[in-house]
Amino acid sequence: MDKQQPSHNKQNNAAKNWLVYTGMAFELFGIIGVFVAVGYFLDKQFSTQPFLLILLLLVGTAAAFYRIYKSTVSK
């Protein structure tokens, strides 16, 4: 019975890791998507196509990767 415990724990850890990294992927795309949407909206308002869209895409990408970096380093 003791030998089954580690196997069960490994499965739980694998599932937990899978969920954590899947969540990070959704977070990455969510952050970038919000920045792109705001850039698109601001470009329409100020008629600056595609300057703000590209600028906020780059800022959003940097922010998303920084968030992922901080999440993985703290563990």
C-alpha positions as CSV (number, residue, x, y, z in Angstrom):
1,M,0.0,0.0,0.0
2,D,2.9,2.4,0.7
3,K,4.3,1.8,-2.8
4,Q,1.1,3.1,-4.4
5,Q,1.3,6.4,-2.5
6,P,4.3,7.9,-4.4
7,S,2.7,6.9,-7.8
8,H,-0.5,8.6,-6.8
9,N,1.4,11.7,-5.6
10,K,3.3,11.8,-8.9
11,Q,0.0,11.8,-10.8
12,N,-1.3,14.6,-8.7
13,N,1.8,16.7,-9.2
14,A,1.7,16.1,-12.9
15,A,-1.9,17.2,-13.1
16,K,-1.2,20.2,-10.9
17,N,1.8,21.2,-13.1
18,W,-0.3,20.8,-16.2
19,L,-3.0,23.0,-14.9
20,V,-0.5,25.7,-13.7
21,Y,1.2,25.9,-17.1
22,T,-2.1,25.8,-19.0
23,G,-3.3,28.7,-16.9
24,M,-0.1,30.6,-17.7
25,A,-0.7,30.1,-21.4
26,F,-4.2,31.5,-21.1
27,E,-2.9,34.4,-19.0
28,L,-0.2,35.1,-21.7
29,F,-2.8,35.3,-24.5
30,G,-5.2,37.2,-22.3
31,I,-2.8,39.9,-21.4
32,I,-1.6,40.4,-24.9
33,G,-5.2,40.3,-26.2
34,V,-6.3,43.1,-23.8
35,F,-3.4,45.3,-24.8
36,V,-4.1,44.7,-28.5
37,A,-7.8,45.5,-28.0
38,V,-7.0,48.7,-26.2
39,G,-4.5,49.7,-28.9
40,Y,-7.0,49.0,-31.6
41,F,-9.6,51.1,-29.9
42,L,-7.2,54.0,-29.3
43,D,-6.1,53.9,-32.9
44,K,-9.7,54.2,-34.0
45,Q,-10.3,57.1,-31.6
46,F,-7.2,59.1,-32.5
47,S,-6.8,58.0,-36.2
48,T,-3.2,56.8,-35.6
49,Q,-3.4,53.4,-37.3
50,P,-1.4,51.2,-36.6
51,F,1.0,53.0,-34.3
52,L,-0.7,52.5,-30.9
53,L,-1.8,48.9,-31.9
54,I,1.8,47.9,-32.5
55,L,3.1,49.8,-29.5
56,L,0.6,48.2,-27.1
57,L,1.2,44.8,-28.7
58,L,4.9,45.1,-27.8
59,V,4.1,46.5,-24.3
60,G,1.6,43.7,-23.7
61,T,4.0,41.0,-24.9
62,A,6.7,42.3,-22.6
63,A,4.2,42.5,-19.6
64,A,2.9,39.0,-20.3
65,F,6.4,37.5,-20.5
66,Y,7.5,39.4,-17.4
67,R,4.4,38.0,-15.5
68,I,5.3,34.4,-16.7
69,Y,8.9,35.0,-15.6
70,K,7.9,36.2,-12.2
71,S,5.6,33.2,-11.8
72,T,8.2,30.6,-12.7
73,V,11.1,32.2,-10.7
74,S,9.1,32.5,-7.5
75,K,8.5,28.7,-7.4
